[in-house]
Amino acid sequence: MEPLTEAVLAGAGPQELAAAPLPDDYLAAHLRIEDVDMFAGMDDKDVRKSLRVGRVPMPELAPDEVLVAVMASSINYNTVWSAMFEPLPTFGFLERLAATGGHARRHALPYHVLGSDGAGVVVRAGDGVRRWKAGDHVVISPSYVDDQEPATHGDGMLGAEQRVWGFETNFGGLAHYTVARASQLAPKPAHLTWEEAASLTLCAITAYRMLISPQGARIKLGDLVLVWGAAGGLGAFAVQMVKAAGGVPIGVVSSDRKAQVVRRLGCDVVIDRNEIGLGGAPPATPEETIAAGKRLGKAIRAATGEDPHVVFDYVGRETFGLSTFVVRRGGAVVTCGSSTGYVHEYDNRYLWMNLKRVIGSHAGNLNEMWECLRLFARGTLVPTLAAHYPLAEVAEATRLVQTNQHLGKVGVLCLAPEPGLGVTDPALRARVGEERLNLLRA
């Protein structure tokens, strides 16, 4: 074991961490550029064939960056996209970043270290970093922004150079070490384990912007919110946020097992899509979409007496036409990502004539991250971790998400030798309660 890794695992202080030499290379989950065409002509692009775990060179730090020893990370659907090389190989993203010059040139390499979630210990800070030092316990936002771009100062997500770390940048979080900008960091909630904290950053912040932030739907007391995939990584956070905001979460799930999970999260109304004829192939024609939308709307009204104010949609092609149909007059569909396809079809009559809105949303800015994590730090929201894997089995963890066999978030232990470590406020953890913190692992 390298001296720096030993020092991190021993809980060494800032001086010891700074004195320990950096390793020349480190273990990381990555893709290789020579594999880009490996799935040509295949129907099942099995990510276990493309994801590798091996040692890669340690990158140099830019002045505004930190090196973090990653204790844990988690799987997001962007890792699935990367490992399928769809819709485009992410090596193109790295080349575009490198073209901006300076330290960005480091990112264009024949390998891509993945991962857009992370929790760990700062072990180095660049000369331009003021707020963070070696030894700090942090979580890492996936929002990688250019602070010299004017639009960034209005909203970090609006800058043309905004990227998703570990997807559109190299040196991501599914590794023993990662490089991040200081503007991506927030303190780790002290009562959470490493794997719990690492499961928050991408999905929870995305859900917060979509639902709570002024940049999203900005839900209010009493709003009915339809949540597609309510037992998934994004959906399980959305259910909690709607409930905490005083709204009425209406969860759509695909099995009784998932229905039980979302009820434990506080979902007031649960609709099993199989029971209303939405469990098989998605609607193939506009007429089928309208007929399916009527069935879904009827089920919602039977349970609540109303149509939803907001629809939370990250599923994409299979659900978007239904979302725009069932949301009430004057309501909003807020969308991010499209795990079932990016080309959405819907009947615009139901949108324009009923004055509905579509809100596009993407990740979250640094302020939204801090506001969201504050709710976790207070115990208002809880992690949705359902399973964890060692880094050596990251391909199996990613396959679980690829085939939609997971609940909530799937964690990955990186440097953490076992689950359950990293808690520095056991009193708060006791107040929140182990049962509540493990709702999806029960």
N, C-alpha and C positions, 0 to 999 in steps of 0.2 A: 504494500500500500504506500502511495506517495506521502511524503511528510505533510503536505498541505491537507490532503484528505484526512489523514490521521488527526491533524489539529482540529479540523472542522468537527469530526465525529466525537472528539474529546471535549467539545465545547470551549475551545481556547478563546482567549480574549483578543482584542484588536492587535496588540503588539506581537503576540505569538503568530497570529494569522499573517500579519505583514512580513514577518521574518521568515516564514516557511517559503521555500522556493516554489515557483509555479511549475507544474509538470509540463513536459514538452508536448504531451498529447493526452487525450481523455476519451472515455467511453461515451458513445452517442448513437442514437437511432438516426439513421440517415438513408438517403437514396443515392444511387450512383447514376451519373449522366448516361453511361453506356446502356442502362436498362430502359431508357425512355420508350423504346418501341416494343418492349417485351409482350405487351398485351394486344398487339395488333391482331384484329380478327377474332379475339376471344370475347365470349359473352360474360363470363365470370372473371372479372379482373381482381383476382384474389390478392389482397395486399400482403399476405404472408410471403408471397414470392418476391416482392420488390423491397420490402423494408429490411434493412440490415442493422445489426448492432455490432459496432467495432470501434476501434480507436481512430481518432482524427486529430490533426494538429491543433494545438492551442493558438487561437488568434491573438493578434495584438489589440490592445485597448485604445479607443479614441479618447480624447480628453473629456468628453461628456458621457462616457460610458462606465459601467461597473461590470466586474466579473462576479458572478454569483455561483456558489456551490449549490447545485440543485438537490434538495432533499427529496422532492416529489414533484410530479407533473400529472397531467391527465390527457385523455384522448378527446379531441374535438373532430367534427366532421371534416374540417379542412385538412387534417392529417390523412383522412381517407381519400379526399380529392388528390392530394399530393402524391400519395402512394399508388393511385390509379393513373397518374399523369393526365388527369382530366380536370376541367375542360381543356387545359393547356398544361404542359410540363412546367413546374414551378422554376425550373432553371432559367426560363425566360424572364421571370420576375427578378431573379438575382442579377441577370445581365443588365436589366434596365436600372436597377439600383446602382450597380457598379458604374454605369455611365454618368451618374451625377458627380463622380470624381471624389478625390480625397480618400478618406478612410473607407468610403463606401466600396471602393474597388476590391476590398477583401472578400466581399460576399460572392463574387462570381467564381465559383470553384467547381470542380467536377463531382462534388458531393454536396448534398443539402441536408443539414441537421434540422430536423423538424421539431415541432412542439410549440403551442401558443399558450400554454399555462405553465406556471412554475411557482414554487415556494422554496426558499432556501436562505443561505447565509452569504452576505456580501464578504468577499475575500480581497478584492482590490477595487479601487476607485480611481478614475482618471483625474488629471490635474484640474479639470474644470468642474468637478463635482463638489458641491458644497454641503448638501443636506444628508449625505449618506457616508458611512465609514465601515471599515472592516468590522465584522462581528454583528452587524445589524441583521435582524430577522425580517425578511421582506417577502411580499408577493409581487408578481410581475404582471403588469397590464399588457395585453397583446397589441395595444395601439402605439405604433411607432411613427412619431410625427416630426416634422421639421419646424423647430421653434423660431426659425428665421423667416418663415413664410407668413405673410400678413394674415391670410385666412385662418391660420392656426390659432391666432389670438382671439378670433371671434368664436370659434369652436374647433377644437383640435381635430375633429373628424372631417372638416371641410377643406383642409389643405390638399393641394394636388399631389403632394409628396407623402401623404398619409399612407401607411402600409400596415399589414398585420404581421407582427413579429413571429418568426418561426414558420411562416407560410410564404410571405413575400420578402422575407429577409433570411439570412443564414444564421447559424449558431443558436438554434431554438432550444426549448426547455426540456425535450426528451433526451436528457444527457446528464452526465455528472457535473458538467460546468456549462454555463451559458453567458453570453454577452448581451446586455440590455442597456438602453439609455437611462440615465438617471431620472428622466421624466416619465419613465414607465413604472416606477416603484411606489409601493405603499407599505406601511407596517403590516406585518402578519398579525391577524387576530390572535391574541395571546392564549386564548382558551382552546384553540383548535390544534389538532395534530398536523403534521406536515402534509399528509395526503388529503386531509379535509381542506386545508387552506389552499392547496394547489388545485383543487377542483372548482374554485370559485371564479377565477379571474375572467376568462373569456365569456362563459355562458351567463353568469349572474350579472355582469356589467352590461352585456348585450340586452338582457331582459329588462334591466333597470332603465336603460335609455329608451327602449321600445315602449315601456308602460308608464314610467313615473316621471321621467325627465321632461322639461319643456320642449325638448327636441323631438319627443315621441308623442304618444297618445295622451299623455298627462291625465291618467284616469283619476276619477274622483269617487267620493263616498256614494255607494249604491250602484255604481256602474256594473253592468253585466258584461263579462269578458269571456269570449269563447277561446279556449286554448287548445290548438291542435297538438297532438303528441304530448299530452300533459304529463306523461311519465318519463319523458326523455330529458336530456341534459338541459335544454333551454326551458322546456315546458314545466319541469318540476320547480324551477325557480320562479317562473311566471305565476304559477298557482299560488305560491307563498306571497308574492308581492301584491297580487290582486286582493288576497284575503287581508293582508296587513294594511292595505290602503282603504279598507272598508268596502271593497267591491265584492261581486259575486262571481267566483271562478266557475266556469263550465268547462270541464275537461273532456276531451275526446281521446279515447284509448282504443286499443285493438285486442284486449283480452281481459278476462276477469282478474287475472293476477295484477295487471297494470291498474285496473279499476280500484283494487284494494289499496294499492300504493298511493294513488292520488287522493283517495279519501283520507288516508292517514296524514297527508300533507295539508288537508283542510279544504279540499275541493267540495263545494256545495252540491254541484250537479255533475254526474259522470254519465257520459254517453258512450256506450260500446258501439263502435262503428259497424261491427258485424250484425248488430241487432236492427240496424236501419238500412241494410243492404249496401254498405260501403266497405265491406271487408275484402272484396275481391278486386278485380281490375277496376281502375278508376274510370269515371264516365268518359266515353270516347267521342261523344257528339255534344253540341250545345243543348239539344233536347234532353239528353241523358243527364247533363249537368243540372239543368233546371229542375228536372224530376227529382234528382238526388237532393238538391238544395231545398226543395219543398219538404222532403222527408226529414231532413235535418232540422229545418226551421220548425216543423211541427213538433219534433221531439223537444226542442228547446222551449217552445211556448207551453208545451204540456207540463214541463217541470218548473217554469218560472213565470209564465203568463206574459212574457215579453220577448222581443227580439234583442239580440246583444248590441250593446253600445260600441264595443270594440271586438275585433277578431285579431288574435295573436297568431300569425302564420309564418312559420319558417320551413314548412314542408315543401311549398312551391307548386310545381305544375299540377300535382294530383289534387290539391286543395284550393288553389287560388280562386278558381271560378265559383266554387261553393262559398268561399269567404265573402266575396263581393256580393253574392246573392243574398246570404242570410243576415248580414249586418243591417241594423235598422236604418231607417231614413235619417240622414244627417250623421250617421255613424262613420267609423274609421276602421280600415284594415291596415294594420302595421306589419310590415314584412321585412325579414332579413334572411338571407340565405335561401337556398332552394335545393334541398337534399334529393328531391325526386325530379329535378329538371328546372332549367332556368327560363324556358320559354313558356310564359303563362298565357292562357286563353280565358277570357271572360266576356260576358254579354254587357256591353257598355251601357245599354239602356237602363239597367238596374243601378248603375253607378251614377250617370249624369242626371237622370230624371228624379232620382231620390237623394240627390245632393250628398252622396257619400264621398269619402276621401280615401286615398291610398297614401300611406306614409312609408317611405323607404328609410330604413335604419341600419346602421352598421357599427358594431362594437360599441365603444363609449369613450368619451374624453377623460382626461385625468381627474377632473373635478367630479364627474359622474362616478368614476371608480372609487374615489375616496368616500363620496356620499353613500354609495352602495355598501362598501366594506364597513362603514360605520354601523350600518344596520346589523351586519353579522357580528361585529365586535360587541354590540349591545345585547346580542341574543335574540333580536327581533326576527331575523332570518337564520336558517340553519343550512348546513351543507346538504347536498343530495347525493353523496357518494354511496354507491351500491356495491362496488367491487374494486379490488386493486390487484395489480400484477407487478412482478419485478421487471426492471428494465430489460432483462434478457428475454422476456416474453411479450415485449411491446407489440409485436406483430399479431399475436393472438388477441391482445386487448383491442387493437385497431380493427381486426376482423369482426369482433363482437359488435362493434359500433357499425361497421360496414353492412352487416346483415341484420341490423336492428334487433338484435337479441338481448340488448342491454336495458337496464333501468337507470334513470338518473345519469350520474357521472361515473366513468370508469377511470380510476386512478392508476398511476404508475409510480412505484417506489424507485427513486434514482440512487442517491447516496444513502438515504435512510435504510438501515439494515433490516428494519422490521416496521410494521405499522404501529401507530399509537404513540410515536415520539413527537417531541416539539412543543408540548404544552407547557407554558410558563405561567399560566394563571389557572391553577386547578380549582380555586374557589369559584371563579366565574363558571367554569365548566360544570361544577357540581350544581350551581344554581340553574343553569340552562337544562342540565339533565342528560345523562347518557342515552336514555331512551329517545328523547327528542332529537339528539344529535345523530342518531343512527336509525332514523325512520325508514330508510330504504335498505338498510342492511339487516333489518329484523327478519 
